[in-house]
Amino acid sequence: MVALSPATIITNLFLSGVIVPVIYLLKDQFTTTLAAGSVNGTAAEPGPGTRTVVDTQSKLSIASGHIAISGGKATPAYGDPLLYYASQARAAGRALMADVTPYTAGDDGAFVGWHLGSSFTSGASIKGVIYFQNGGTILSYNGSAAPTIGAWVTATAYAVAIIIKSTGYYILVKGGIYTNYTLLWMDTTITTDPVTPVCDVYSIQIDLDNFRIPDSLYLPPCAAYDTFTRANGALGTSETAGPDGQAVTGRAWTDQIGTWEIASNKADPSALSGAIGIATVNAGVADVLVDAAITQTLLKSGIVVRYVDSSNYIAAYYDGTNAKLDKVVAGSTTSVISAAKTYAAGAVLRVICQGTSFSLFYNGAQVGSTSTISDAGLQSGTLHGLYSTGLGNTMDNFLVLSRGVDNAYTGLDGY
């Protein structure tokens, strides 16, 4: 039997009738009542961990088994009040988890997640976090971009998980309209090491509980992934290792319209049919986040989601000027989202869809606003893939992740 130190906290997971210990690097359930001004330097409960607090106006206290943080309009600056713990070495799959209840008050928001680094020059230096913005929107913030990724309702508890990737992080949320752990966002821009667990509140109020970091690494499973790094020729079968090394089911590519190939470790159409090329995999899920890094040479280059047949599908693409999302129903094309975007070769085009809701992102920024596609025939398709109307366009790093409606991320419930 392995001896565990007194500071090591264990809960029991029951997997196939076997009790499996969960060890925590940090666990704080804020058990003991502490007045504002007396929280700094106290031990996490039940531990391990030590709280570090910046709170010049005494707005952070512990009561009723949670920490209450009130920013208010008189908050001096970002990073005050601020709660953080010891830094952790960066590791793909390292999850920071917490229960957050935000309240509509003030005029800014609350950050919960990883600070990218071990020291704070100001609260504004915090990045790698989920951001509950006053007014009911959820954002991801990586230090430069802050796309809107979801919505919250006041006085509602949300379980959040911010999971480090080899590059970037995943954000998952459960609570309110998110019945199961739902993948809201995946960032692919940052590699800072170490990372520091943090909660920063500015001009808003939140309750925070069960702040924890499991020792076990958890990587969200991928529905499909392909970097096309193999011999030139037919697309064949997608890869069996995901972007962070997680196991993925290999999916057979199907040329739906035209013919596709691999050339120099990229996918491209070698022949079009009716001036269109589409290739798909069956990812087994309709509500998804789909990425592809696209290089546009001629006409339209992008991805397709919920493909049904050659007359019914949803296409997202860059056309040289605009990033767009169209629906094709019974062969008739309707523009749903369109906005001018500056082209960047190899930039990621992303579609997030759940039910009738569709959002489009290009190079990390949202295109237009979240829109609705309610056509009955476009609600359940599980074929997603590549789209082009020009020869010479190339695609790379194709990724499909479930939104979580299919319980893809129930593994997080054990932590």
Secondary structure, 3 states (H helix, E strand, C coil): CCCCCCCCCEEEEEECCEEEEEEEEEEECCCCCECCCCCCCCECCECCCECEEECCCCCEEEECCEEEEECCCCCCECCECEEECCCECCCCCCEEEEEEEEECCCCCEEEEEEEECCCCCCHHHCCCEEEEECCCEEEEECCCCCCEEEECCCCCCEEEEEEECCCCEEEEEEECCEEEEEEEEEECCCCCCCEEEEEEEECCEEEEEEEEEECCCCCCCCCEEECCCCCCECCCECCCECCCCCECCCCECEEEECEEEEECCEEEEEECECCEEEEEEECCCCCEEEEEEEECCCCCEEEEEEEEECCEEEEEEECCCEEEEEEEECCEEEEEEEEECCCCCCEEEEEEEECCEEEEEECCEEEEEEEECCCHHHCCCCEEEEEECCCCCEEEEEEEEECCCCCCCHHHHHC
